[in-house]
Amino acid sequence: MRKEYDFSQGKRGAVIPSKGKTRITIYLDDDVLAHFRERAESAGLGYQTLINEALRAYLQTPSEQPLTAGELRRILREELLEVSKAQL
């Protein structure tokens, strides 16, 4: 073994970089993680793969459109009508 090593040309990170994936730290609720681990075990897959698939599926669903002023007025009229009927 040498007394000193030269790390001036060294780089941080994985020795073999993974293309298309990034390592992160994420905190999940224990019950959520347990659910994915149970599903992964029964499916014969990794739980991280299942979490990734669930996130992809969520991204594929169309997001809700913002509420327009006219739609908000209609909802408020309906709610106010229900409240006024309940008070009678």
ABEGO torsion letter per residue (X at the ends): XBABBBAAABBBEBABBBBGBBBBBBBBBAAAAAAAAAAAAAAGBBAAAAAAAAAAAAAABBBBBBBBAAAAAAAAAAAAAAAAAAAX
